[in-house]
């Protein structure tokens, strides 16, 4: 079992023929991902050889889906063209679009998110500005290193890419059902709450690790959801305990004012919902170990 992505997922890569797309397509194939095509209108009809695996290039997402049965797209499209690429994926009604691209204008992200809602949410968006998601031993859609963990029974949802990797490594001996990097931009598709609901419903996830960061109120809303809907144990970490007030921090563009959006406020909200919260990623991993050890 896994959430959003499994061994049967058929993946296409929008922007596969660019330098970043080529690099990560090769790595995803190495992790066993079933990549069935790339999308580049200028190179439609060609094939790209990845160490003996030939991947065809299609002109559009719709064409790639028709020819291959693809149900996941990973987007490595430059920021200026990302909105059009995401809209194309939504129009084709691909079930999952993983937007890796960093630096997309918030206005563009808001526009394609609203467009997905308007079209009936037939396409689940993950990202933008995210590392993607991995179901270890089955499939990897994005830029998460595939060799730092193994299959297991922990579910991970995180705003931060690098903290995703650290937590996977810290708990590598226990392993993960799925790890989802949702991104830290002000406007994202899949949220902590979406992932929490999916892990709660997954019979092969026994414990959930949730990583947040300062700014906004996503973690507080997740705490309310956990209190009302999640029966599985959840451990958490909130990045930014030492961040100065009133200063915009990091890729989240997270402005902290008063107690709103601070790591401490988020920690308190999560703890009030029964979540054990670590002060560091390592302490959080220890909390997860203690719960699983029973």
RONU-612774 format. One record per residue: x, y, z of N, C-alpha, C, CB in turn; residue in three letters; residue number from 1. Coordinates in steps of 0.05 Angstrom, whole numbers, m for minus. Glycine has a CB too. Layout:
X Y Z X Y Z X Y Z X Y Z Ala NUM
...
% end
This chain:
17 m24 0 0 0 0 18 25 0 m19 0 25 Unk 1
7 46 m10 22 71 m11 2 94 m16 45 71 m34 Unk 2
11 118 m12 m8 140 m19 2 154 m45 m10 160 4 Unk 3
m16 159 m62 m13 175 m87 5 162 m108 m1 202 m80 Unk 4
23 144 m101 43 134 m120 50 105 m112 69 152 m120 Unk 5
51 87 m132 59 60 m126 72 47 m151 34 43 m118 Unk 6
78 21 m149 93 8 m170 78 8 m197 99 m21 m162 Unk 7
52 11 m196 36 11 m221 33 38 m233 9 m1 m215 Unk 8
43 59 m220 42 86 m231 58 88 m257 52 107 m210 Unk 9
45 100 m277 59 104 m303 65 134 m305 41 95 m327 Unk 10
91 140 m306 100 168 m302 110 180 m328 122 169 m281 Unk 11
101 205 m334 114 220 m355 128 244 m343 92 230 m376 Unk 12
147 255 m359 163 278 m349 160 301 m368 193 270 m346 Unk 13
147 322 m359 145 347 m375 171 362 m370 120 364 m367 Unk 14
185 367 m393 211 380 m391 234 359 m388 212 399 m367 Unk 15
228 335 m397 248 313 m394 274 318 m409 236 287 m403 Unk 16
272 332 m432 296 335 m449 314 358 m441 287 338 m477 Unk 17
306 374 m421 324 394 m410 345 381 m392 308 416 m395 Unk 18
365 396 m384 387 385 m368 377 374 m342 408 407 m363 Unk 19
360 389 m327 350 379 m301 332 355 m305 336 401 m286 Unk 20
314 357 m325 296 335 m331 311 309 m338 277 343 m353 Unk 21
332 312 m354 348 288 m362 361 276 m338 369 296 m383 Unk 22
373 292 m321 387 282 m298 369 267 m279 400 306 m282 Unk 23
346 279 m273 328 266 m254 311 244 m266 309 287 m242 Unk 24
306 244 m292 293 221 m305 311 197 m302 287 227 m335 Unk 25
337 201 m306 356 178 m304 356 167 m275 385 188 m311 Unk 26
356 185 m255 355 177 m227 329 163 m220 360 201 m209 Unk 27
307 174 m230 281 161 m224 279 133 m236 258 179 m235 Unk 28
289 130 m261 290 103 m273 307 84 m257 301 105 m302 Unk 29
329 95 m246 347 78 m229 333 69 m204 372 94 m222 Unk 30
313 84 m195 298 77 m171 274 58 m177 287 102 m157 Unk 31
272 50 m203 251 32 m210 225 45 m219 245 14 m188 Unk 32
225 71 m222 201 85 m231 194 77 m260 204 116 m229 Unk 33
168 72 m265 159 65 m291 154 90 m308 134 47 m290 Unk 34
176 101 m320 173 125 m336 167 117 m365 200 142 m335 Unk 35
144 125 m374 134 116 m400 137 137 m422 105 108 m397 Unk 36
145 162 m415 147 182 m436 156 209 m425 121 185 m450 Unk 37
165 226 m444 171 253 m438 153 271 m455 201 260 m443 Unk 38
151 297 m448 135 315 m463 152 340 m470 110 324 m447 Unk 39
154 344 m496 167 368 m507 157 372 m536 199 366 m506 Unk 40
140 392 m540 128 395 m567 149 397 m589 111 419 m568 Unk 41
173 408 m583 194 411 m604 208 385 m610 214 433 m595 Unk 42
206 366 m593 221 341 m597 202 316 m599 241 336 m575 Unk 43
177 322 m604 157 300 m607 166 280 m628 129 311 m613 Unk 44
162 255 m623 169 234 m642 197 223 m639 166 244 m670 Unk 45
213 236 m622 240 226 m617 241 207 m593 260 249 m613 Unk 46
263 195 m588 267 178 m564 293 186 m550 267 148 m571 Unk 47
293 184 m524 317 189 m509 327 163 m496 312 212 m487 Unk 48
353 158 m500 364 133 m488 376 139 m461 386 121 m507 Unk 49
365 126 m440 376 128 m413 389 102 m406 353 136 m392 Unk 50
414 100 m411 429 76 m403 415 50 m413 433 75 m373 Unk 51
406 51 m438 394 27 m449 363 26 m448 404 3 m435 Unk 52
351 45 m433 322 47 m432 314 70 m450 312 52 m403 Unk 53
299 63 m472 290 84 m490 263 95 m482 288 73 m519 Unk 54
262 122 m478 237 135 m469 228 153 m492 242 151 m443 Unk 55
203 148 m502 193 165 m524 185 193 m514 169 151 m537 Unk 56
187 212 m533 179 240 m527 154 246 m542 202 260 m534 Unk 57
134 257 m528 108 264 m541 105 294 m542 85 251 m525 Unk 58
87 303 m559 83 332 m563 66 345 m541 70 337 m589 Unk 59
47 329 m529 30 339 m509 25 318 m487 2 348 m521 Unk 60
15 328 m464 9 309 m442 m14 291 m451 1 325 m417 Unk 61
m34 302 m465 m57 286 m473 m48 263 m492 m78 304 m488 Unk 62
m30 270 m510 m20 249 m528 m4 228 m513 m2 262 m550 Unk 63
12 236 m494 28 217 m478 9 199 m462 47 232 m459 Unk 64
m12 210 m451 m31 194 m436 m46 174 m454 m51 212 m421 Unk 65
m53 183 m477 m68 166 m496 m51 142 m505 m77 182 m521 Unk 66
m25 148 m510 m7 127 m521 4 108 m499 16 140 m535 Unk 67
6 118 m475 20 102 m454 3 95 m430 44 117 m445 Unk 68
m20 108 m427 m36 104 m403 m25 117 m378 m39 74 m397 Unk 69
m8 137 m382 5 152 m360 m15 163 m341 23 174 m371 Unk 70
m9 162 m315 m27 174 m295 m13 192 m275 m41 152 m280 Unk 71
13 197 m280 29 216 m264 47 232 m282 46 200 m242 Unk 72
48 258 m277 68 275 m292 85 289 m271 53 295 m310 Unk 73
112 289 m277 131 304 m261 140 327 m278 155 286 m251 Unk 74
139 351 m267 145 375 m284 172 388 m276 123 396 m281 Unk 75
190 387 m296 216 402 m293 216 424 m315 240 382 m297 Unk 76
197 442 m312 193 463 m332 202 490 m320 164 464 m342 Unk 77
218 506 m334 227 532 m323 203 549 m313 243 548 m343 Unk 78
208 566 m293 186 581 m280 168 597 m300 198 601 m261 Unk 79
180 609 m320 164 625 m339 144 609 m354 183 639 m358 Unk 80
149 583 m358 132 566 m374 116 545 m357 148 551 m396 Unk 81
121 546 m331 109 526 m314 78 527 m313 120 529 m286 Unk 82
68 551 m312 38 554 m310 25 541 m334 30 584 m309 Unk 83
35 546 m358 24 534 m382 26 503 m382 37 545 m407 Unk 84
49 494 m371 53 465 m370 34 452 m350 82 458 m362 Unk 85
29 465 m327 11 453 m307 m18 454 m318 12 469 m281 Unk 86
m25 476 m331 m52 479 m343 m56 456 m363 m56 507 m356 Unk 87
m36 451 m379 m38 429 m399 m43 402 m385 m12 428 m416 Unk 88
m29 397 m363 m33 372 m348 m61 371 m337 m12 370 m326 Unk 89
m71 393 m327 m99 394 m316 m119 390 m338 m104 421 m302 Unk 90
m115 402 m361 m133 399 m384 m134 370 m393 m125 417 m407 Unk 91
m111 356 m391 m110 328 m399 m122 309 m378 m81 320 m405 Unk 92
m128 321 m354 m139 306 m332 m121 284 m322 m167 295 m339 Unk 93
m95 289 m322 m77 269 m310 m82 269 m280 m47 275 m317 Unk 94
m84 245 m268 m92 244 m240 m73 258 m220 m96 216 m232 Unk 95
m47 258 m226 m27 269 m208 m6 285 m223 m13 247 m191 Unk 96
m2 310 m216 19 327 m228 37 337 m206 6 351 m244 Unk 97
63 330 m208 83 337 m187 100 360 m198 100 312 m180 Unk 98
97 383 m187 109 407 m197 135 413 m181 90 432 m196 Unk 99
158 405 m192 183 408 m178 194 437 m179 204 389 m190 Unk 100
187 451 m200 199 477 m206 198 497 m183 185 490 m229 Unk 101
221 509 m178 224 530 m158 223 557 m172 251 528 m142 Unk 102
212 577 m157 213 605 m168 189 612 m186 237 609 m183 Unk 103
168 595 m185 143 603 m200 130 626 m186 124 578 m202 Unk 104
122 646 m201 108 670 m190 83 660 m174 100 690 m212 Unk 105
79 672 m151 56 664 m134 30 668 m150 55 680 m108 Unk 106
29 689 m166 5 694 m182 0 670 m201 8 720 m199 Unk 107
21 659 m213 18 636 m231 9 611 m216 44 630 m246 Unk 108
21 607 m193 13 583 m176 m16 586 m168 31 581 m151 Unk 109
m24 610 m159 m52 614 m152 m71 609 m175 m56 642 m141 Unk 110
m62 617 m199 m79 614 m223 m82 584 m230 m66 629 m247 Unk 111
m60 569 m230 m64 540 m238 m77 524 m215 m37 528 m245 Unk 112
m73 532 m190 m88 519 m169 m118 523 m172 m78 529 m141 Unk 113
m125 549 m176 m154 555 m180 m165 541 m204 m157 586 m183 Unk 114
m149 538 m225 m158 525 m250 m164 495 m244 m137 528 m272 Unk 115
m146 483 m228 m151 454 m221 m177 451 m206 m127 444 m204 Unk 116
m183 470 m188 m208 469 m172 m231 473 m191 m208 491 m150 Unk 117
m229 493 m209 m250 499 m228 m257 474 m245 m243 523 m245 Unk 118
m236 459 m252 m240 435 m269 m248 410 m253 m213 429 m284 Unk 119
m255 414 m228 m265 392 m212 m245 376 m197 m280 374 m230 Unk 120
m221 387 m193 m199 373 m179 m194 345 m189 m206 372 m149 Unk 121
m195 342 m215 m189 316 m227 m159 310 m226 m200 314 m256 Unk 122
m144 331 m224 m114 329 m223 m105 337 m195 m100 346 m245 Unk 123
m92 319 m180 m80 326 m155 m54 340 m161 m76 301 m136 Unk 124
m50 364 m150 m24 378 m153 m8 374 m128 m29 408 m158 Unk 125
18 367 m132 37 367 m110 58 388 m117 50 339 m105 Unk 126
64 406 m98 82 429 m104 65 454 m109 100 422 m128 Unk 127
79 474 m121 105 474 m133 128 477 m112 108 496 m153 Unk 128
152 478 m123 176 482 m107 178 460 m86 177 510 m94 Unk 129
177 435 m95 177 413 m77 196 391 m87 148 402 m73 Unk 130
203 372 m70 220 350 m79 205 327 m91 237 340 m56 Unk 131
178 329 m90 162 307 m101 155 286 m80 176 294 m124 Unk 132
151 262 m89 143 241 m70 156 214 m78 113 238 m68 Unk 133
159 197 m58 171 171 m63 157 150 m47 202 171 m57 Unk 134
151 127 m59 143 103 m45 166 84 m47 115 91 m56 Unk 135
183 82 m26 208 67 m29 203 38 m38 222 66 m2 Unk 136
220 30 m57 219 3 m68 198 1 m90 213 m16 m47 Unk 137
182 22 m95 162 21 m116 165 42 m137 134 23 m103 Unk 138
165 67 m129 165 89 m149 175 115 m136 138 93 m162 Unk 139
188 131 m153 199 157 m143 191 178 m164 230 155 m139 Unk 140
175 198 m156 167 219 m175 178 246 m165 136 220 m178 Unk 141
202 253 m174 213 278 m165 243 276 m161 200 288 m139 Unk 142
253 290 m141 283 292 m137 292 281 m110 291 322 m140 Unk 143
275 266 m96 283 254 m71 303 232 m76 258 243 m56 Unk 144
326 232 m62 345 211 m66 333 184 m59 371 215 m49 Unk 145
334 165 m77 321 139 m73 336 119 m56 315 127 m99 Unk 146
360 126 m49 377 106 m36 382 112 m6 404 104 m50 Unk 147
366 130 6 371 138 33 352 125 53 370 168 36 Unk 148
333 109 43 315 96 61 305 70 48 290 113 68 Unk 149
286 56 60 275 31 50 245 30 56 290 7 63 Unk 150
231 10 45 203 8 51 198 3 81 190 m14 34 Unk 151
177 14 92 170 10 120 142 20 125 190 25 138 Unk 152
137 27 150 109 33 158 106 61 170 100 12 178 Unk 153
125 79 163 122 107 171 114 123 147 149 117 183 Unk 154
94 141 151 87 160 130 99 187 137 56 162 128 Unk 155
110 201 116 123 227 121 111 248 102 153 225 116 Unk 156
103 270 114 94 293 98 110 318 108 63 298 100 Unk 157
121 333 89 140 354 97 137 378 78 168 344 97 Unk 158
140 402 90 142 427 74 170 430 62 135 451 91 Unk 159
190 419 76 218 424 69 230 401 54 234 431 94 Unk 160
244 406 32 258 385 18 280 372 33 268 395 m8 Unk 161
299 388 42 323 377 56 316 364 82 343 399 61 Unk 162
296 374 96 287 361 121 273 335 115 269 380 137 Unk 163
260 333 92 249 307 83 271 287 82 234 310 55 Unk 164
293 294 68 315 276 65 328 268 92 337 288 46 Unk 165
331 288 109 343 282 135 326 263 151 347 308 151 Unk 166
300 267 152 282 249 167 282 221 155 254 260 168 Unk 167
282 219 129 284 193 116 309 178 124 282 195 85 Unk 168
331 194 125 357 182 132 358 174 162 380 201 126 Unk 169
347 192 179 348 186 208 333 161 215 335 210 223 Unk 170
311 155 200 294 132 205 297 110 184 265 141 207 Unk 171
320 110 171 324 92 148 322 63 155 351 98 135 Unk 172
329 56 180 328 28 188 299 18 192 344 23 214 Unk 173
281 37 197 253 30 201 237 31 174 240 49 221 Unk 174
244 51 158 232 52 131 205 66 130 229 25 120 Unk 175
196 72 106 173 89 101 153 76 81 181 116 91 Unk 176
127 81 86 107 73 66 108 92 42 78 73 79 Unk 177
105 118 48 109 139 27 120 164 41 82 145 12 Unk 178
135 180 25 145 206 35 136 227 15 176 206 38 Unk 179
122 247 24 111 268 7 122 295 14 80 268 8 Unk 180
136 308 m4 146 335 0 126 354 m13 174 339 m12 Unk 181
111 369 3 89 385 m8 98 413 m17 67 388 12 Unk 182
123 421 m10 133 447 m17 125 468 3 122 455 m44 Unk 183
140 490 3 136 511 23 127 538 12 160 515 39 Unk 184
119 539 m14 110 564 m25 84 573 m13 107 561 m56 Unk 185
77 598 m15 52 608 m3 27 594 m15 49 638 m7 Unk 186
28 586 m40 5 572 m52 15 545 m62 m8 589 m76 Unk 187
3 524 m50 11 497 m59 m15 481 m64 28 482 m37 Unk 188
m11 458 m77 m34 441 m83 m41 423 m59 m29 423 m107 Unk 189
m28 400 m58 m33 381 m36 m22 392 m10 m20 354 m42 Unk 190
m37 391 12 m30 402 38 m23 380 58 m53 420 49 Unk 191
m13 389 81 m9 371 103 m34 354 108 m1 386 129 Unk 192
m57 368 108 m83 355 115 m89 333 94 m105 375 116 Unk 193
m85 339 69 m90 318 48 m73 293 53 m84 330 20 Unk 194
m48 297 59 m30 275 64 m37 260 89 m1 284 65 Unk 195
m43 275 110 m51 263 136 m76 245 132 m58 284 157 Unk 196
m95 255 116 m120 239 111 m113 213 96 m140 255 95 Unk 197
m95 215 77 m87 192 61 m72 172 78 m70 200 37 Unk 198
m54 181 95 m39 163 112 m57 150 133 m16 178 127 Unk 199
m77 165 143 m96 154 162 m111 131 149 m115 176 172 Unk 200
m117 134 123 m133 113 109 m116 90 99 m147 126 86 Unk 201
m89 93 100 m71 72 89 m66 51 110 m44 85 80 Unk 202
m75 26 106 m71 5 127 m42 m2 132 m86 m20 119 Unk 203
m24 5 114 4 m2 118 21 21 129 16 m11 92 Unk 204
8 43 138 22 64 152 14 63 181 15 92 140 Unk 205
34 59 199 29 57 228 33 83 243 46 35 239 Unk 206
50 100 232 57 125 246 62 146 225 82 121 265 Unk 207
55 171 232 59 193 212 79 213 224 32 207 206 Unk 208
98 222 208 116 244 215 108 268 198 146 236 211 Unk 209
104 290 211 96 315 197 117 337 202 68 324 206 Unk 210
128 348 181 148 369 183 136 395 172 174 362 169 Unk 211
135 416 189 126 442 181 148 463 184 101 450 197 Unk 212
140 487 179 160 509 184 145 535 189 179 512 159 Unk 213
159 555 199 147 580 207 131 593 185 168 598 218 Unk 214
113 611 193 97 626 173 71 613 166 114 631 148 Unk 215
51 629 162 25 618 155 12 603 178 27 600 131 Unk 216
m10 589 172 m24 574 193 m30 545 185 m50 588 200 Unk 217
m15 535 165 m20 508 155 m18 487 177 m1 501 132 Unk 218
2 491 194 7 471 216 m15 472 237 35 476 229 Unk 219
m24 496 243 m47 499 262 m72 486 251 m52 529 268 Unk 220
m77 489 225 m100 476 213 m97 446 213 m104 487 184 Unk 221
m72 437 208 m66 408 208 m71 397 237 m37 402 199 Unk 222
m64 413 257 m68 404 285 m98 400 290 m56 425 304 Unk 223
m115 419 281 m144 416 284 m154 391 270 m158 441 273 Unk 224
m143 386 246 m151 362 231 m143 336 246 m139 362 203 Unk 225
m119 336 256 m109 313 271 m127 307 295 m79 317 280 Unk 226
m133 328 310 m149 325 334 m176 312 327 m154 352 347 Unk 227
m188 320 304 m215 311 297 m215 284 281 m228 332 280 Unk 228
m194 279 267 m196 257 247 m174 236 247 m196 269 220 Unk 229
m152 240 260 m129 221 258 m127 205 283 m102 237 252 Unk 230
m128 178 279 m126 160 302 m97 149 306 m145 137 299 Unk 231
m81 151 285 m54 140 286 m35 160 301 m43 134 258 Unk 232
m14 150 313 5 169 326 18 187 305 26 154 342 Unk 233
21 213 313 35 232 295 57 245 311 14 254 284 Unk 234
81 247 299 102 263 311 109 286 292 128 245 317 Unk 235
118 308 303 122 331 286 148 346 292 99 350 290 Unk 236
155 362 272 178 380 275 170 406 261 205 368 264 Unk 237
176 429 273 171 455 260 198 469 257 151 472 276 Unk 238
207 474 233 232 488 228 229 518 234 242 484 199 Unk 239
249 529 247 250 558 251 246 569 279 229 570 234 Unk 240
254 552 299 251 561 327 268 586 333 259 539 346 Unk 241
290 590 318 308 613 324 304 636 305 336 604 324 Unk 242
283 635 289 279 656 269 271 683 282 257 648 248 Unk 243
283 705 273 276 731 284 248 740 275 296 752 276 Unk 244
234 753 294 207 762 287 207 784 266 193 772 313 Unk 245
187 784 249 184 806 229 201 804 205 189 831 243 Unk 246
218 782 203 236 780 180 226 757 162 265 774 190 Unk 247
226 763 136 218 742 117 240 721 115 212 754 88 Unk 248
231 696 118 251 674 121 247 653 98 249 660 148 Unk 249
269 647 85 271 623 68 251 622 45 267 600 85 Unk 250
249 598 34 232 595 10 202 598 16 237 569 m3 Unk 251
195 596 42 167 598 49 157 627 47 162 586 76 Unk 252
176 645 46 168 674 48 152 678 73 151 682 23 Unk 253
161 665 94 145 664 119 150 687 137 150 638 133 Unk 254
131 705 139 135 728 156 121 722 183 123 754 144 Unk 255
136 724 204 126 719 231 120 745 244 146 702 248 Unk 256
95 748 254 88 773 268 74 766 294 70 791 250 Unk 257
84 776 316 73 769 342 76 739 346 43 777 344 Unk 258
55 726 356 57 697 360 47 682 335 41 688 385 Unk 259
34 696 317 23 683 294 45 672 275 5 702 278 Unk 260
44 647 269 63 636 250 90 627 262 69 655 229 Unk 261
94 631 288 120 623 300 121 593 304 124 638 327 Unk 262
146 583 306 150 554 311 137 547 337 180 547 310 Unk 263
140 564 358 129 558 384 99 555 384 138 579 404 Unk 264
86 574 370 56 573 368 47 547 353 46 597 353 Unk 265
62 540 333 55 516 318 59 491 335 71 514 291 Unk 266
82 491 349 88 468 367 66 465 388 115 473 382 Unk 267
57 487 400 36 486 420 10 476 409 32 513 433 Unk 268
3 485 384 m22 476 372 m21 446 366 m27 491 345 Unk 269
2 436 357 5 408 351 4 391 376 31 402 335 Unk 270
18 401 397 18 386 422 m10 384 435 38 398 442 Unk 271
m25 406 431 m52 406 441 m70 385 427 m65 434 438 Unk 272
m61 377 403 m76 357 388 m65 329 393 m75 363 358 Unk 273
m46 327 411 m35 301 418 m10 293 402 m55 280 415 Unk 274
1 312 387 25 306 371 49 311 388 25 324 345 Unk 275
68 292 388 93 296 401 111 311 382 106 268 410 Unk 276
122 334 391 138 352 374 167 353 383 125 380 372 Unk 277
186 347 366 214 349 372 225 377 368 230 330 356 Unk 278
245 385 382 258 411 379 278 411 356 272 420 405 Unk 279
287 387 348 306 383 326 296 359 310 335 379 336 Unk 280
305 356 284 297 333 269 306 306 283 309 334 241 Unk 281
329 306 295 339 282 308 322 275 332 368 286 317 Unk 282
314 295 348 296 290 370 269 279 361 292 316 387 Unk 283
260 290 338 234 281 327 236 252 318 227 298 302 Unk 284
259 244 306 263 216 298 263 198 323 290 213 283 Unk 285
275 208 345 276 192 369 247 187 380 293 205 391 Unk 286
231 208 379 203 206 388 188 185 371 188 233 386 Unk 287
193 185 345 180 165 327 189 137 335 187 171 297 Unk 288
215 134 340 226 107 348 213 97 373 256 109 351 Unk 289
211 115 393 199 108 419 170 98 416 201 131 438 Unk 290
155 112 399 127 104 395 125 77 381 112 126 378 Unk 291
142 73 360 141 47 346 151 24 363 157 49 320 Unk 292
169 30 381 180 9 399 159 1 419 205 19 413 Unk 293
138 19 423 116 12 440 122 15 469 107 m14 435 Unk 294
% end
